[in-house]
Amino acid sequence: MNHQQFETWILQGPDLTKEQQRELHLHLKGCSQCQGFYQAVHQLDHLFKTAPETTPAPNFSTRWMARIEHQERHRNRWIIGITLSVIILATILLFSLIGLELNSALGYFPQMMLELISFIANSMIFLNQITNILSPLVRVGTKYLSPLWIYATTFGLSAITAIWIITSLRPKRFQKELNS
Amino acid sequence: MCSTEAQWIAEAKTGDKEAFSNLVEKYQRPVYSVCYRMLGTPTAAEDAAQEAFIRAYKALDRYDPERSFATWLLSIASNYSIDQLRKRKITILSMDSEKHAWLAPPDPGPSPEKAALEREKQALVQRILAELSETDRAAIVLQYWHDYSYEEIAETLDLSTSAVKSRLFRARRLLAEKWQEIQAASTPTVKPAGKRIAHESPTI
């Protein structure tokens, strides 16, 4: 006898066809084991369906409100904490970088000052030499040259001076050291 | 879904906690019931139900109004309870059942005797449910205490309908066997403890 089939039918319950129900009914009359199983299934169904209803303690929604507000406060504090930590870390990092840059620039400071002094001295010497050359020319030229030639010469010399100043503003040796 | 409920949901989506607390008020019993049947103690059930509502509130933007709100809410509650069971390895029948018995149903009966009987019945139900795996237990709870159809259980637990049917079939057989064992143990002289295994396999 295939008890497994009847067990399946017992568990299927109301989904059985009339014919299956009749067959099961006949089997249960003659099989105490299947009848035991049948009773167990039905007693269990009854137990579950008549189990007392469970309800939460009063003021459940008030407690829910308090809980979510507490969680939100906690989350906000956490966000503020994280934001402040990031700002503080970023500030520390920025100041560290500035400090490092200043430290490396300080190494070149005496050299920078020497370059500046050298540039000023060269400029003074150049201006002095120009004055020495131009003074007699101006004195003679004003007598024999037309004003147009004097203006052209002055403009040309000024252009040459400007080019010299521009090129001397970029000291090659200092640039090389910085690059290295 | 009634229009008031839809309005509460719409308001809660804008961050109105008061509106959502109306939904909490309305659905606290089914959500708590699922959590209680799953976790077995009032304290764990309260905690899980509260957390399920919080999760629902936070995930409200993802709620599809085409679905039943109750089904969606119970799916959050049952999945959270399943996770809790897996995490904590809660044994439903524990000393907790006795310890928190005063918290269980607030006032189940007029007499202390009836209350004691109901507590005993409650403990028995939880003891039997503890035999099942987390997902099987959720399926049984939804079927017996919430009258969910196979399709609704499948939707709630994110399973296929055939998987739900097979899980429920297996779970009910296991529970019936357990129940027979309990009955046999309580009345040893009436009938022998009929082990199903001997009965199930006549062809072997």
Boltz contact constraints between the chains, C-beta under 6 A:
constraints:
  - contact:
      token1: [A, 3]
      token2: [B, 199]
      max_distance: 6.0
  - contact:
      token1: [A, 11]
      token2: [B, 169]
      max_distance: 6.0
  - contact:
      token1: [A, 11]
      token2: [B, 172]
      max_distance: 6.0
  - contact:
      token1: [A, 11]
      token2: [B, 173]
      max_distance: 6.0
  - contact:
      token1: [A, 33]
      token2: [B, 194]
      max_distance: 6.0
  - contact:
      token1: [A, 33]
      token2: [B, 199]
      max_distance: 6.0
  - contact:
      token1: [A, 36]
      token2: [B, 194]
      max_distance: 6.0
  - contact:
      token1: [A, 40]
      token2: [B, 176]
      max_distance: 6.0
  - contact:
      token1: [A, 40]
      token2: [B, 179]
      max_distance: 6.0
  - contact:
      token1: [A, 40]
      token2: [B, 180]
      max_distance: 6.0
  - contact:
      token1: [A, 41]
      token2: [B, 176]
      max_distance: 6.0
  - contact:
      token1: [A, 44]
      token2: [B, 175]
      max_distance: 6.0
  - contact:
      token1: [A, 44]
      token2: [B, 176]
      max_distance: 6.0
  - contact:
      token1: [A, 44]
      token2: [B, 179]
      max_distance: 6.0
  - contact:
      token1: [A, 48]
      token2: [B, 144]
      max_distance: 6.0
  - contact:
      token1: [A, 51]
      token2: [B, 125]
      max_distance: 6.0
  - contact:
      token1: [A, 52]
      token2: [B, 105]
      max_distance: 6.0
  - contact:
      token1: [A, 52]
      token2: [B, 108]
      max_distance: 6.0
  - contact:
      token1: [A, 52]
      token2: [B, 118]
      max_distance: 6.0
  - contact:
      token1: [A, 52]
      token2: [B, 122]
      max_distance: 6.0
  - contact:
      token1: [A, 54]
      token2: [B, 33]
      max_distance: 6.0
  - contact:
      token1: [A, 54]
      token2: [B, 36]
      max_distance: 6.0
  - contact:
      token1: [A, 55]
      token2: [B, 29]
      max_distance: 6.0
  - contact:
      token1: [A, 56]
      token2: [B, 28]
      max_distance: 6.0
  - contact:
      token1: [A, 56]
      token2: [B, 32]
      max_distance: 6.0
  - contact:
      token1: [A, 60]
      token2: [B, 28]
      max_distance: 6.0
  - contact:
      token1: [A, 61]
      token2: [B, 21]
      max_distance: 6.0
  - contact:
      token1: [A, 61]
      token2: [B, 24]
      max_distance: 6.0
  - contact:
      token1: [A, 61]
      token2: [B, 25]
      max_distance: 6.0
  - contact:
      token1: [A, 64]
      token2: [B, 24]
      max_distance: 6.0
  - contact:
      token1: [A, 64]
      token2: [B, 50]
      max_distance: 6.0
  - contact:
      token1: [A, 64]
      token2: [B, 53]
      max_distance: 6.0
  - contact:
      token1: [A, 65]
      token2: [B, 21]
      max_distance: 6.0
  - contact:
      token1: [A, 67]
      token2: [B, 50]
      max_distance: 6.0
  - contact:
      token1: [A, 68]
      token2: [B, 54]
      max_distance: 6.0
